Amino acid sequence: MRILTVLSTFPPHSYGGGEISAMNLSKWLAKQGHEVGVVTVADKDERELRGEIIEGLRVWRLHFPRPYTFWSHVKASKWQKPWWYLQDHFDPRNRTLMAYVLDAFKPDCVDVQVITGIGYNALREIGRRKIPTVYFLHDLSLACLWGGMFKNGKICSKRCFECCVASHIRFADVTSIPFLAFCSPSRANLAKAASVLPLKKYKTASIFNANIYPVPTVTHTNADHVRFLFVGRLEKSKGIDLLLSVLESLSQKYRFTINLLGDGAQAEGLFLRFGHHDWCHFKGHVSQEEVSNYMAQSDVLCTPSIWAEPLGGVVVQAFILGLPVLGSDIGGIPELIDHDKNGLLIPPDDPEAWQQAIRSILENPTRLQTWGAYAKANTEKFDQDINGREILMLFEDVVAMAKSDDKALLGSL
């Protein structure tokens, strides 16, 4: 098949796990012999690409008119954001650019991974051509303006007026595509989306991301203290301030270290608050290869998210490397962690529960070896080929749906 991936944050520009998973899938599809194109965003006109081949993918990197790019939104001024969102939903140039790529590549199927930054109204060009499409739900962006039904440090009990309006517009753009399926790596994320959107009208599937992770270039060595690791954006939703506060309270009695890999809105404040401790090391944003190396030299990964994390790709990466995980019992994380077998599930945003769990590790670190061995022995469900084939079958189902409709139309003539 000829498959077009819609992904606003194509390397070297990336933002999160969803984008990494999208690239893994695109490269896997290309290796299976499919012709894969990518439409993505250029931050400047002079960096545009018009169908050039990059690592086996035909790439259209186009300059969609915005005051800033999706991957740089953290540094954008507040006054720019309303205009950015208006452009992302209504600017007619979004449709013009998408139409150009569709007509140039002529895909059999479209794989919508990250549409933000390219423009939701651009999806109407796919619908106008009746191209079969799989829309990936990496978060709750179709239901929530902010992407996670999480605002001001708390999970939203219901959607606000702004989110309802944005959701109505976005879902109308998506469902302008007549042959459509939705896919999410997390059952919990899919169920949450279905609770506020009429997804029952469409084919849906929950399939783990078809990821492959870099092999470490260093080997694991033992240490005389527990080495904690955090990988992710340094933001309130990730629960990083809770984790560091708990570790600070335990540092008077126990010896340990933590490496923090990532950047984000809270980075500067967290560094000022905790960076002076000799057990706390801020490493900033690092490559996936470096993440694997840090995991190889750690004893346990912590994912203390306080929002409904859809899945947590770093958890999968950790398990493949035999690294146990302490994770919040929320969102898609419980779909990965077998409690007290490859780690612990801990109530989110509960300092006492996290303190108790971490103390139990510090007082009995030998449990980590047993958990790590179990994690490494039970990773078949994360196999790239297994999940890639399931996703490919979903593409084929949507294409077959469109062909069946065409045959029915011809038969009625």
WONOR-V660759 format. One record per backbone hydrogen bond with DSSP energy under -0.5 kcal/mol. CO is the residue of the C=O (numbers start at 0). NH is the residue of the N-H. E is the energy in kcal/mol with one decimal. If there is no record, write none. Layout:
BEGIN
co = (CO:CO)
nh = (NH:NH)
e = (E:E)
END
This chain:
BEGIN
co = (0:0:1:1:2:2:3:4:4:5:5:7:7:9:11:15:16:17:18:19:20:21:22:23:24:25:26:27:28:29:33:34:34:35:36:37:37:38:39:43:44:48:51:51:53:56:56:57:58:58:58:59:59:60:61:61:68:69:71:72:76:76:77:77:78:79:80:81:82:83:84:85:85:86:87:87:90:90:91:92:93:94:95:96:97:98:99:100:101:107:108:109:109:110:110:111:113:114:114:118:119:120:121:121:122:123:124:125:126:129:131:132:132:133:133:134:135:139:139:143:146:148:150:153:159:160:161:162:163:164:165:166:167:168:169:170:172:173:175:177:178:179:180:181:182:183:185:186:187:188:189:190:191:192:192:196:197:198:202:204:204:208:225:225:226:226:227:228:229:232:233:234:234:235:236:236:238:239:240:241:242:243:244:245:246:249:249:254:256:257:258:258:259:259:259:260:262:263:265:266:267:268:269:269:270:273:276:278:278:280:280:283:286:287:288:289:290:291:292:293:294:298:299:300:302:306:308:311:311:312:313:314:315:316:317:318:321:323:324:324:325:326:327:329:331:332:332:336:337:337:337:341:342:343:343:345:346:349:350:351:352:353:354:355:356:357:358:359:363:364:365:365:366:367:368:369:370:371:372:373:374:378:379:382:383:384:385:386:387:388:389:390:391:392:393:394:395:396:397:398:399:400:401:402:403:404:405:406:407:408:409)
nh = (2:34:107:108:4:36:110:6:38:112:113:9:40:12:13:19:20:21:22:23:24:25:26:27:28:29:30:31:33:32:35:2:36:57:4:39:59:6:61:46:47:60:53:58:56:53:58:37:50:51:60:39:61:48:41:63:71:72:74:75:79:80:80:81:82:83:84:85:86:87:88:88:89:90:119:120:93:94:95:96:97:98:99:100:101:102:103:104:105:131:3:111:133:5:112:135:7:117:118:121:122:123:124:125:126:127:128:130:129:131:109:134:180:111:135:182:137:142:143:146:139:155:153:150:163:164:165:166:167:168:169:170:171:172:173:174:175:176:177:179:132:202:134:204:136:206:189:190:191:192:193:194:195:195:196:198:200:201:181:183:206:210:227:256:298:299:258:301:260:234:265:237:239:238:305:306:242:243:244:245:246:247:248:249:250:252:253:225:227:280:229:260:261:282:283:231:233:266:269:270:271:272:273:274:274:276:279:257:280:259:282:261:290:291:292:293:294:295:296:296:297:323:228:325:327:308:331:314:315:316:317:318:319:320:322:321:323:300:326:343:302:345:329:332:334:335:336:338:340:341:342:324:339:326:345:328:349:353:354:355:356:357:358:359:360:361:362:363:366:367:368:369:370:371:372:373:374:375:376:377:377:381:382:386:387:388:389:390:391:392:393:394:395:396:397:398:399:400:401:402:403:404:405:406:407:408:409:410:411:412:412)
e = (-0.7:-2.1:-2.9:-1.6:-0.6:-2.7:-3.5:-0.7:-2.6:-2.3:-2.0:-0.6:-1.0:-1.9:-0.7:-1.5:-2.6:-2.0:-1.9:-2.1:-2.3:-2.3:-2.4:-2.0:-2.7:-2.0:-1.8:-1.2:-1.9:-1.5:-0.7:-2.6:-0.5:-2.4:-3.4:-0.5:-3.4:-2.3:-2.2:-1.5:-1.7:-1.0:-0.5:-3.5:-1.8:-3.2:-0.7:-2.7:-1.8:-1.1:-0.6:-2.8:-0.8:-2.1:-2.7:-1.2:-1.0:-1.3:-1.2:-1.1:-1.1:-0.7:-0.7:-0.6:-0.5:-2.2:-2.5:-2.0:-2.3:-2.2:-1.0:-0.7:-2.6:-1.2:-2.1:-0.6:-1.7:-0.6:-1.7:-2.3:-2.1:-2.8:-1.8:-1.7:-2.7:-2.4:-1.6:-2.8:-2.5:-0.5:-2.2:-0.7:-2.5:-2.8:-0.8:-2.8:-1.6:-2.4:-2.1:-1.2:-1.7:-1.4:-1.3:-0.7:-2.1:-2.4:-1.1:-1.9:-1.0:-0.5:-2.5:-0.5:-1.7:-2.3:-0.6:-2.2:-1.0:-1.5:-2.0:-0.8:-2.9:-2.7:-1.5:-2.7:-2.2:-2.3:-2.5:-2.8:-2.1:-2.0:-2.8:-2.9:-1.7:-1.9:-2.5:-2.8:-0.9:-1.6:-0.6:-0.7:-2.5:-0.9:-3.1:-1.6:-3.3:-1.5:-2.0:-2.5:-2.3:-2.3:-2.3:-1.2:-0.6:-1.2:-1.5:-2.4:-1.0:-2.3:-2.5:-2.1:-0.6:-2.0:-0.7:-1.9:-2.9:-1.4:-1.7:-2.9:-3.1:-1.8:-2.9:-1.4:-0.8:-1.9:-2.6:-1.0:-2.1:-2.4:-2.0:-2.3:-2.4:-2.4:-1.8:-1.2:-1.2:-1.3:-2.4:-0.8:-3.1:-2.3:-2.4:-0.6:-0.6:-2.8:-0.7:-2.6:-1.5:-1.5:-2.8:-2.3:-2.2:-1.6:-2.9:-0.5:-2.2:-1.9:-1.0:-2.5:-0.5:-2.8:-0.6:-1.4:-2.1:-2.2:-1.6:-2.6:-2.6:-2.1:-1.0:-0.5:-1.6:-0.5:-1.4:-3.0:-2.0:-2.5:-3.6:-1.2:-1.1:-2.4:-2.3:-2.5:-2.3:-1.2:-3.1:-1.7:-0.6:-2.6:-0.6:-1.7:-3.0:-2.7:-2.0:-1.5:-1.2:-2.0:-1.9:-0.8:-2.5:-1.9:-0.6:-1.7:-2.9:-2.7:-0.5:-2.4:-0.8:-2.3:-2.6:-2.4:-2.2:-2.6:-2.5:-1.9:-1.3:-2.5:-2.1:-0.9:-1.5:-1.5:-0.8:-1.0:-2.4:-2.5:-2.1:-2.0:-2.6:-2.2:-1.5:-0.7:-1.0:-1.8:-1.9:-2.2:-2.9:-2.4:-1.5:-2.3:-2.5:-2.1:-1.4:-2.1:-2.6:-2.2:-2.0:-2.3:-2.6:-2.0:-1.8:-2.3:-2.5:-1.8:-2.1:-2.2:-2.3:-2.1:-2.4:-2.3:-1.0:-0.6:-0.8)
END
